[in-house]
């Protein structure tokens, strides 16, 4: 069986052994693309790959060896491809944090030119699929967090000093209804889900 992204006329590119050595146990190489000889002149300078867990790029150093870059799918924010007659350019934008102890993240943009078109398109499709999957996961998580807030707002200790329990309950319901409307306006929930949440809040008063 041939490797993903290869054809019957392809020989393993330079750096392919380094690429496979980067894989961790259980990680699957789904597709790879190499730089066209016309762009690399005397050797294939760039190898990019999509695995089950991340995007990997190897850029050949001037005096031998490769500099690796890897991006987890959950950090990917944008992927684009520009396919031409002679080759394809793959552009990646991802979140990066230089210090994991600091909650500060920045965007990093990477561009890989001259990739073989059919291989680059295969890598692009896999990147898109993983990007969309993680976008959906983040959307579902945001919905669940907002639902928890809208359904779990409680005023303890009687709320505003001097207010009756009934008034405190009314204030809580108003706040939950407001949060539900914000979710609906942001299109995080459907109209039907919004009506269901509204009904639960009203029935709890």
Backbone as CSV, one residue per row, in Angstrom:
resi,resn,N_x,N_y,N_z,CA_x,CA_y,CA_z,C_x,C_y,C_z
1,UNK,0.844,-1.192,0.000,0.000,0.000,0.000,0.881,1.245,0.000
2,UNK,0.568,2.214,-0.858,1.358,3.435,-0.919,0.973,4.368,0.203
3,UNK,1.846,5.335,0.476,1.589,6.306,1.523,0.537,7.290,1.068
4,UNK,-0.247,7.882,2.022,-1.225,8.885,1.654,-0.556,10.045,0.945
5,UNK,-1.220,10.562,-0.095,-0.706,11.714,-0.809,0.289,11.357,-1.898
6,UNK,0.635,10.066,-2.011,1.602,9.662,-3.020,0.881,9.117,-4.231
7,UNK,1.604,9.009,-5.348,1.069,8.373,-6.546,2.030,7.271,-6.947
8,UNK,1.660,6.545,-7.961,2.475,5.399,-8.362,3.839,5.828,-8.879
9,UNK,3.971,7.115,-9.329,5.242,7.573,-9.872,6.060,8.350,-8.858
10,UNK,5.537,8.547,-7.651,6.236,9.323,-6.628,7.217,8.454,-5.858
11,UNK,8.403,8.973,-5.663,9.346,8.363,-4.731,9.218,9.107,-3.418
12,UNK,9.518,8.447,-2.315,9.440,9.159,-1.027,10.316,10.398,-1.065
13,UNK,9.771,11.571,-0.723,10.538,12.814,-0.796,11.593,12.883,0.285
14,UNK,12.577,13.764,0.057,13.553,14.021,1.109,12.816,14.597,2.313
15,UNK,13.152,14.112,3.459,12.468,14.550,4.667,11.319,13.660,5.070
16,UNK,10.961,12.680,4.207,9.818,11.828,4.535,10.119,10.963,5.749
17,UNK,11.346,10.497,5.879,11.694,9.691,7.057,11.631,10.543,8.312
18,UNK,12.083,11.821,8.215,11.973,12.729,9.361,10.515,12.989,9.714
19,UNK,9.683,13.105,8.683,8.250,13.327,8.898,7.622,12.160,9.653
20,UNK,7.898,10.955,9.206,7.329,9.785,9.867,7.877,9.609,11.277
21,UNK,9.120,10.049,11.492,9.715,9.944,12.822,9.041,10.886,13.814
22,UNK,8.390,11.939,13.320,7.712,12.894,14.196,6.370,12.374,14.705
23,UNK,5.834,11.351,14.064,4.526,10.845,14.461,4.603,10.190,15.835
24,UNK,3.596,10.468,16.661,3.525,9.863,17.985,2.692,8.595,17.902
25,UNK,2.777,7.719,18.897,1.988,6.479,18.859,0.496,6.777,18.683
26,UNK,-0.114,6.107,17.729,-1.539,6.286,17.456,-1.848,7.371,16.449
27,UNK,-0.856,8.201,16.104,-1.079,9.275,15.127,-0.987,8.708,13.715
28,UNK,-1.916,9.104,12.869,-2.000,8.564,11.509,-1.671,9.657,10.497
29,UNK,-0.802,9.343,9.554,-0.480,10.263,8.467,-1.579,10.156,7.417
30,UNK,-2.343,11.238,7.232,-3.505,11.203,6.346,-3.185,11.679,4.932
31,UNK,-2.276,12.631,4.786,-1.887,13.123,3.461,-0.608,13.927,3.589
32,UNK,0.145,13.995,2.503,1.336,14.820,2.492,1.522,15.431,1.112
33,UNK,2.280,16.531,1.067,2.555,17.209,-0.204,3.998,17.683,-0.193
34,UNK,4.625,17.622,-1.352,6.016,18.047,-1.469,6.113,19.221,-2.444
35,UNK,7.193,19.963,-2.302,7.405,21.100,-3.191,7.841,20.609,-4.562
36,UNK,7.290,21.230,-5.606,7.624,20.860,-6.975,9.098,21.129,-7.247
37,UNK,9.707,20.294,-8.065,11.136,20.436,-8.360,11.469,21.802,-8.968
38,UNK,10.542,22.350,-9.737,10.789,23.641,-10.359,11.017,24.734,-9.326
39,UNK,10.311,24.647,-8.186,10.448,25.646,-7.135,11.667,25.354,-6.259
40,UNK,11.954,24.083,-6.063,13.081,23.731,-5.189,14.404,23.671,-5.943
41,UNK,14.337,23.751,-7.285,15.514,23.732,-8.145,16.241,22.398,-8.088
42,UNK,17.092,22.165,-7.123,17.910,20.947,-7.110,17.383,19.878,-6.183
43,UNK,16.489,20.196,-5.279,15.925,19.187,-4.391,14.584,19.684,-3.848
44,UNK,13.806,18.761,-3.323,12.501,19.106,-2.769,12.690,19.721,-1.389
45,UNK,12.430,20.993,-1.300,12.819,21.750,-0.121,11.764,21.696,0.990
46,UNK,10.498,21.545,0.663,9.425,21.603,1.654,8.572,20.333,1.582
47,UNK,8.232,19.821,2.733,7.260,18.730,2.849,6.220,19.161,3.872
48,UNK,4.940,19.101,3.514,3.869,19.398,4.469,2.983,18.166,4.587
49,UNK,2.338,18.022,5.734,1.526,16.834,5.965,0.359,17.140,6.885
50,UNK,-0.702,16.378,6.715,-1.849,16.420,7.614,-1.962,15.059,8.283
51,UNK,-2.001,15.057,9.599,-2.143,13.815,10.350,-3.484,13.811,11.070
52,UNK,-3.729,12.786,11.822,-4.975,12.707,12.572,-5.029,13.720,13.705
53,UNK,-3.876,14.304,14.076,-3.880,15.225,15.203,-3.330,16.618,14.935
54,UNK,-2.677,16.829,13.774,-2.031,18.120,13.562,-1.585,18.294,12.121
55,UNK,-1.145,19.522,11.818,-0.507,19.864,10.555,0.997,19.940,10.810
56,UNK,1.790,19.362,9.914,3.244,19.344,10.070,3.886,19.882,8.801
57,UNK,4.923,20.694,8.964,5.710,21.175,7.824,7.191,20.999,8.126
58,UNK,7.926,20.563,7.135,9.376,20.431,7.235,10.008,21.302,6.151
59,UNK,10.845,22.235,6.558,11.548,23.113,5.617,13.031,22.791,5.689
60,UNK,13.611,22.458,4.535,15.001,22.036,4.500,15.937,23.201,4.824
61,UNK,16.920,22.925,5.671,17.920,23.938,5.990,18.914,24.080,4.835
62,UNK,19.637,25.190,4.854,20.598,25.462,3.784,21.707,24.419,3.736
63,UNK,22.141,23.952,4.918,23.261,23.000,4.966,22.815,21.617,5.444
64,UNK,21.616,21.237,5.104,21.143,19.900,5.420,20.256,19.859,6.639
65,UNK,19.408,18.848,6.704,18.458,18.723,7.793,17.203,19.541,7.526
66,UNK,16.245,19.420,8.429,14.959,20.092,8.253,14.540,20.794,9.534
67,UNK,13.873,21.943,9.358,13.263,22.645,10.481,11.778,22.295,10.514
68,UNK,11.326,21.652,11.591,9.924,21.243,11.652,9.020,22.309,12.288
69,UNK,7.786,22.350,11.838,6.738,23.173,12.433,5.488,22.307,12.530
70,UNK,4.821,22.338,13.672,3.576,21.584,13.776,2.508,22.427,14.460
71,UNK,1.269,22.241,14.020,0.127,23.003,14.516,-0.991,22.020,14.862
72,UNK,-1.444,22.055,16.097,-2.567,21.210,16.496,-3.826,21.691,15.784
73,UNK,-4.719,20.764,15.469,-5.938,21.143,14.762,-6.773,22.135,15.574
74,UNK,-6.774,22.015,16.900,-7.575,22.931,17.715,-7.034,24.354,17.691
75,UNK,-5.771,24.531,17.255,-5.183,25.870,17.178,-5.337,26.498,15.793
76,UNK,-5.779,25.715,14.826,-5.938,26.218,13.462,-7.129,27.170,13.381
77,UNK,-6.926,28.338,12.775,-8.023,29.301,12.637,-8.398,29.555,11.180
78,UNK,-7.479,29.296,10.258,-7.781,29.529,8.846,-6.807,28.760,7.980
79,UNK,-7.312,28.208,6.872,-6.451,27.550,5.895,-6.964,27.915,4.503
80,UNK,-6.033,28.270,3.614,-6.406,28.647,2.263,-5.432,28.030,1.272
81,UNK,-5.911,27.839,0.046,-5.045,27.301,-1.001,-5.212,28.142,-2.255
82,UNK,-4.103,28.386,-2.919,-4.107,29.087,-4.204,-3.430,28.175,-5.209
83,UNK,-4.238,27.524,-6.025,-3.715,26.537,-6.960,-3.497,27.172,-8.328
84,UNK,-2.275,27.057,-8.834,-1.943,27.567,-10.151,-1.563,26.455,-11.097
85,UNK,-1.051,26.841,-12.238,-0.666,25.847,-13.247,0.573,25.076,-12.813
86,UNK,1.542,25.769,-12.234,2.814,25.144,-11.895,2.851,24.553,-10.496
87,UNK,1.945,24.984,-9.639,1.954,24.482,-8.270,0.902,25.175,-7.432
88,UNK,0.885,24.861,-6.164,-0.116,25.411,-5.254,0.568,26.023,-4.040
89,UNK,-0.059,27.079,-3.525,0.422,27.724,-2.300,-0.576,27.456,-1.187
90,UNK,-0.091,26.923,-0.083,-0.935,26.618,1.067,-0.637,27.637,2.163
91,UNK,-1.684,28.315,2.647,-1.525,29.329,3.694,-2.261,28.879,4.949
92,UNK,-1.573,28.948,6.079,-2.104,28.509,7.356,-2.052,29.666,8.349
93,UNK,-3.147,29.880,9.073,-3.169,30.842,10.180,-3.583,30.074,11.428
94,UNK,-2.805,30.234,12.499,-3.081,29.475,13.721,-2.775,30.312,14.943
95,UNK,-3.343,29.907,16.069,-3.043,30.548,17.339,-1.764,29.944,17.913
96,UNK,-0.974,30.795,18.536,0.268,30.321,19.135,0.505,31.052,20.435
97,UNK,1.099,30.370,21.415,1.442,30.976,22.697,2.884,30.649,23.005
98,UNK,3.686,31.680,23.178,5.111,31.452,23.462,5.318,30.932,24.866
99,UNK,4.459,31.292,25.784,4.593,30.884,27.181,3.258,30.319,27.638
100,UNK,3.230,29.017,27.898,1.980,28.371,28.275,1.483,28.816,29.638
101,UNK,2.349,29.456,30.447,1.922,29.913,31.759,1.216,31.258,31.680
102,UNK,1.283,31.889,30.512,0.658,33.186,30.319,-0.512,33.018,29.367
103,UNK,-1.664,33.519,29.772,-2.861,33.360,28.964,-2.909,34.433,27.874
104,UNK,-1.914,34.416,27.024,-1.844,35.348,25.913,-1.524,34.555,24.652
105,UNK,-2.377,34.664,23.680,-2.182,33.931,22.449,-2.119,34.914,21.287
106,UNK,-1.318,34.566,20.286,-1.181,35.418,19.118,-1.365,34.578,17.863
107,UNK,-1.665,35.238,16.753,-1.874,34.549,15.492,-0.560,34.448,14.730
108,UNK,-0.309,33.289,14.161,0.881,33.043,13.359,0.438,32.659,11.959
109,UNK,1.029,33.293,10.961,0.687,33.017,9.566,1.857,32.324,8.876
110,UNK,1.588,31.203,8.222,2.614,30.418,7.540,2.197,30.186,6.093
111,UNK,3.152,30.277,5.164,2.866,30.092,3.743,3.879,29.123,3.146
112,UNK,3.368,28.169,2.372,4.215,27.157,1.733,3.911,27.175,0.233
113,UNK,4.892,27.581,-0.566,4.703,27.793,-1.997,5.235,26.624,-2.817
114,UNK,4.681,26.505,-4.012,5.215,25.564,-4.986,4.935,24.105,-4.707
115,UNK,3.911,23.812,-3.915,3.579,22.420,-3.622,2.908,21.765,-4.829
116,UNK,3.096,20.489,-4.958,2.403,19.761,-6.017,0.895,19.910,-5.822
117,UNK,0.242,20.294,-6.889,-1.152,20.734,-6.781,-2.081,19.668,-6.226
118,UNK,-2.056,18.470,-6.807,-3.000,17.440,-6.362,-2.755,17.041,-4.910
119,UNK,-1.486,16.994,-4.513,-1.160,16.646,-3.134,-1.571,17.768,-2.182
120,UNK,-1.289,19.022,-2.576,-1.642,20.157,-1.730,-3.152,20.260,-1.539
121,UNK,-3.914,19.972,-2.575,-5.374,20.020,-2.462,-5.890,18.966,-1.490
122,UNK,-5.245,17.803,-1.474,-5.638,16.760,-0.534,-5.338,17.175,0.905
123,UNK,-4.158,17.759,1.121,-3.814,18.254,2.454,-4.784,19.360,2.869
124,UNK,-5.113,20.247,1.930,-6.039,21.353,2.208,-7.407,20.837,2.643
125,UNK,-7.922,19.842,1.939,-9.249,19.302,2.280,-9.262,18.719,3.690
126,UNK,-8.189,18.044,4.066,-8.120,17.465,5.410,-8.010,18.575,6.455
127,UNK,-7.214,19.607,6.164,-7.114,20.747,7.081,-8.480,21.392,7.274
128,UNK,-9.217,21.570,6.186,-10.548,22.174,6.256,-11.485,21.332,7.105
129,UNK,-11.435,20.021,6.922,-12.316,19.134,7.673,-12.039,19.214,9.168
130,UNK,-10.763,19.198,9.546,-10.415,19.294,10.967,-10.764,20.672,11.526
131,UNK,-10.545,21.725,10.732,-10.876,23.085,11.169,-12.371,23.206,11.448
132,UNK,-13.197,22.707,10.535,-14.643,22.780,10.717,-15.098,21.943,11.908
133,UNK,-14.470,20.794,12.103,-14.846,19.936,13.233,-14.568,20.642,14.560
134,UNK,-13.411,21.304,14.650,-13.078,21.996,15.899,-13.908,23.259,16.086
135,UNK,-14.291,23.924,14.981,-15.192,25.077,15.092,-16.534,24.641,15.685
136,UNK,-17.023,23.491,15.242,-18.298,22.981,15.745,-18.183,22.604,17.215
137,UNK,-17.053,22.002,17.599,-16.846,21.655,19.005,-16.850,22.900,19.882
138,UNK,-16.167,23.958,19.401,-16.136,25.200,20.175,-17.518,25.834,20.250
139,UNK,-18.296,25.769,19.159,-19.646,26.336,19.148,-20.546,25.606,20.143
140,UNK,-20.463,24.283,20.146,-21.281,23.495,21.077,-20.895,23.803,22.516
141,UNK,-19.588,23.934,22.777,-19.139,24.240,24.132,-19.641,25.615,24.582
142,UNK,-19.601,26.601,23.681,-20.096,27.935,24.022,-21.591,27.911,24.314
143,UNK,-22.334,27.131,23.521,-23.785,27.018,23.743,-24.070,26.402,25.105
144,UNK,-23.331,25.332,25.427,-23.557,24.665,26.707,-23.214,25.587,27.873
145,UNK,-22.141,26.367,27.722,-21.770,27.291,28.797,-22.820,28.372,28.976
146,UNK,-23.349,28.906,27.870,-24.373,29.942,27.962,-25.686,29.379,28.481
147,UNK,-25.998,28.149,28.087,-27.202,27.498,28.609,-27.095,27.309,30.117
148,UNK,-25.903,26.905,30.554,-25.708,26.696,31.987,-25.889,28.009,32.742
149,UNK,-25.361,29.089,32.159,-25.513,30.388,32.820,-26.956,30.855,32.810
150,UNK,-27.644,30.665,31.699,-29.021,31.154,31.611,-29.977,30.330,32.470
151,UNK,-29.642,29.049,32.668,-30.530,28.198,33.452,-30.114,28.044,34.892
152,UNK,-28.945,28.571,35.247,-28.439,28.332,36.591,-28.206,29.591,37.398
153,UNK,-28.719,30.730,36.922,-28.547,31.967,37.666,-29.433,31.936,38.897
154,UNK,-28.841,32.056,40.037,-29.587,32.054,41.286,-29.147,33.239,42.126
155,UNK,-30.106,33.819,42.828,-29.799,34.924,43.725,-29.918,34.414,45.139
156,UNK,-28.777,34.358,45.807,-28.751,33.837,47.162,-28.762,34.980,48.155
157,UNK,-29.214,34.699,49.342,-29.200,35.698,50.392,-30.254,36.766,50.212
158,UNK,-31.283,36.474,49.386,-32.394,37.414,49.260,-32.171,38.485,48.226
159,UNK,-31.037,38.491,47.477,-30.831,39.470,46.429,-30.624,40.852,47.010
160,UNK,-31.319,41.815,46.442,-31.200,43.193,46.904,-31.722,43.307,48.325
161,UNK,-30.969,44.009,49.233,-31.430,44.152,50.620,-32.841,44.709,50.667
162,UNK,-33.694,44.064,51.456,-35.066,44.518,51.603,-36.014,43.946,50.580
163,UNK,-35.471,43.237,49.542,-36.344,42.680,48.517,-36.946,41.375,48.994
164,UNK,-38.162,41.121,48.555,-38.847,39.893,48.925,-38.325,38.740,48.091
165,UNK,-38.514,37.475,48.560,-38.082,36.327,47.753,-38.722,36.331,46.370
166,UNK,-39.977,36.771,46.274,-40.658,36.800,44.974,-39.978,37.792,44.037
167,UNK,-39.585,38.950,44.587,-38.905,39.951,43.761,-37.537,39.446,43.311
168,UNK,-36.836,38.768,44.223,-35.530,38.213,43.879,-35.662,37.191,42.767
169,UNK,-36.689,36.343,42.843,-36.917,35.336,41.819,-37.229,35.988,40.477
170,UNK,-38.002,37.075,40.514,-38.346,37.779,39.283,-37.094,38.376,38.640
171,UNK,-36.222,38.972,39.470,-34.976,39.536,38.948,-34.121,38.456,38.295
172,UNK,-34.067,37.281,38.941,-33.288,36.173,38.396,-33.845,35.736,37.041
173,UNK,-35.162,35.639,36.944,-35.791,35.211,35.688,-35.542,36.209,34.574
174,UNK,-35.600,37.507,34.906,-35.338,38.539,33.904,-33.913,38.415,33.365
175,UNK,-32.957,38.167,34.258,-31.568,38.027,33.843,-31.382,36.805,32.955
176,UNK,-32.032,35.715,33.300,-31.925,34.491,32.498,-32.571,34.676,31.126
177,UNK,-33.701,35.400,31.079,-34.358,35.680,29.797,-33.470,36.567,28.918
178,UNK,-32.795,37.523,29.554,-31.905,38.398,28.812,-30.752,37.600,28.191
179,UNK,-30.193,36.662,28.958,-29.093,35.848,28.445,-29.572,34.947,27.312
180,UNK,-30.785,34.417,27.440,-31.339,33.572,26.385,-31.507,34.368,25.095
181,UNK,-31.969,35.618,25.220,-32.131,36.470,24.036,-30.784,36.764,23.389
182,UNK,-29.746,36.975,24.198,-28.413,37.208,23.655,-27.922,35.993,22.872
183,UNK,-28.192,34.802,23.395,-27.817,33.573,22.687,-28.529,33.476,21.351
184,UNK,-29.832,33.843,21.344,-30.633,33.779,20.124,-30.146,34.805,19.111
185,UNK,-29.863,36.019,19.568,-29.378,37.070,18.669,-28.031,36.717,18.067
186,UNK,-27.204,36.010,18.847,-25.873,35.602,18.371,-25.928,34.332,17.528
187,UNK,-27.161,33.805,17.323,-27.371,32.589,16.534,-26.647,31.375,17.107
188,UNK,-26.482,31.388,18.428,-25.898,30.231,19.095,-26.940,29.158,19.355
189,UNK,-28.213,29.537,19.331,-29.312,28.594,19.482,-30.361,28.900,18.417
190,UNK,-31.198,27.916,18.125,-32.263,28.107,17.144,-33.460,28.774,17.800
191,UNK,-34.438,29.196,16.975,-35.656,29.801,17.510,-36.389,28.826,18.418
192,UNK,-36.410,27.559,18.009,-37.093,26.549,18.820,-36.429,26.349,20.164
193,UNK,-35.086,26.320,20.164,-34.363,26.175,21.422,-34.572,27.392,22.311
194,UNK,-34.636,28.573,21.679,-34.871,29.787,22.452,-36.230,29.774,23.127
195,UNK,-37.251,29.316,22.401,-38.594,29.243,22.973,-38.657,28.227,24.110
196,UNK,-37.916,27.111,23.955,-37.903,26.089,25.002,-37.259,26.628,26.280
197,UNK,-36.135,27.342,26.119,-35.458,27.932,27.278,-36.352,28.961,27.937
198,UNK,-37.010,29.786,27.111,-37.913,30.813,27.644,-39.050,30.187,28.445
199,UNK,-39.608,29.095,27.902,-40.707,28.420,28.605,-40.269,27.862,29.950
200,UNK,-39.047,27.274,30.001,-38.554,26.723,31.252,-38.359,27.815,32.287
201,UNK,-37.840,28.971,31.843,-37.605,30.062,32.776,-38.929,30.586,33.332
202,UNK,-39.913,30.778,32.460,-41.208,31.302,32.880,-41.906,30.322,33.816
203,UNK,-41.822,29.044,33.497,-42.476,28.029,34.328,-41.847,27.905,35.712
204,UNK,-40.566,28.327,35.812,-39.890,28.213,37.100,-40.198,29.382,38.022
205,UNK,-40.851,30.415,37.508,-41.158,31.590,38.341,-42.286,31.259,39.300
